Amino acid sequence: MMKSLLAATVLLGLGSAAFGASAVNKDAEPRTLIVTEGGSKSELSLAGGETVEFCSSGCFVTMPNGDREALTGSETIEISGGVARIK
């Protein structure tokens, strides 16, 4: 019984690690988001039409216009016309 409970917990933990926020660039031009996760900053470049999954456990994102938003890891950022919106 205890082994089954432990196995189920591990599987749930692995399954939730695969999910995260996503960013969709609906523009033809590349766009860049600045992602701060766990105290470390990185640039997330999205080519035109590209969708990327990131930020599985919460992060801050600086949008192309300079706005900064906190994400929990379940949001979708949609970039269209150079403007990013959280959905």
C-alpha positions in Angstrom: 0.0 0.0 0.0 2.8 2.4 0.9 4.7 1.7 -2.3 1.6 2.4 -4.4 1.1 5.7 -2.6 4.7 6.7 -3.1 4.6 5.7 -6.8 1.4 7.8 -7.3 3.0 10.8 -5.6 6.1 10.6 -7.8 4.1 10.3 -10.9 2.0 13.3 -10.0 5.1 15.3 -9.3 6.6 14.4 -12.6 3.4 15.1 -14.5 3.1 18.6 -13.0 6.7 19.5 -13.8 5.9 19.2 -17.5 3.4 22.0 -17.4 4.3 25.7 -17.4 3.4 29.1 -18.8 3.5 29.4 -22.5 4.3 32.3 -24.9 2.9 32.5 -28.4 4.3 35.0 -30.9 1.6 35.7 -33.5 3.7 38.4 -35.2 6.0 37.7 -38.2 8.9 39.4 -36.4 10.9 37.8 -33.6 10.0 39.1 -30.1 12.0 38.8 -26.8 10.7 38.3 -23.2 13.0 38.6 -20.2 12.3 35.8 -17.7 13.5 36.0 -14.1 13.1 32.6 -12.4 14.8 31.6 -9.2 16.9 34.8 -9.1 18.3 34.2 -12.6 17.5 36.3 -15.6 17.4 35.0 -19.2 16.1 36.1 -22.6 13.4 34.1 -24.2 13.4 34.8 -28.0 10.4 33.8 -30.0 10.5 33.6 -33.7 7.5 34.7 -35.7 4.7 32.1 -35.2 6.6 30.2 -32.5 5.1 28.9 -29.2 7.4 28.2 -26.2 6.6 26.6 -22.8 8.6 27.9 -19.9 8.3 28.9 -16.2 7.0 25.7 -14.6 7.1 27.0 -11.0 6.5 30.7 -11.2 8.5 33.6 -12.5 8.6 37.2 -13.5 8.4 38.2 -17.1 9.3 41.5 -18.7 7.2 42.1 -21.7 8.4 43.7 -25.0 7.0 47.1 -23.9 8.8 46.9 -20.5 5.9 45.9 -18.3 6.7 43.3 -15.7 4.3 40.6 -14.7 4.4 37.7 -12.2 3.4 34.3 -13.5 2.4 31.2 -11.5 3.2 28.9 -14.4 -0.3 28.3 -15.9 -0.7 31.4 -18.0 -0.4 32.0 -21.7 1.3 35.1 -23.0 0.1 36.1 -26.5 2.2 38.5 -28.5 0.3 40.3 -31.3 1.2 43.6 -33.0 4.2 43.9 -30.6 1.9 43.9 -27.6 1.9 41.0 -25.0 -1.3 40.0 -23.3 -1.7 37.4 -20.5 -4.6 35.0 -21.1 
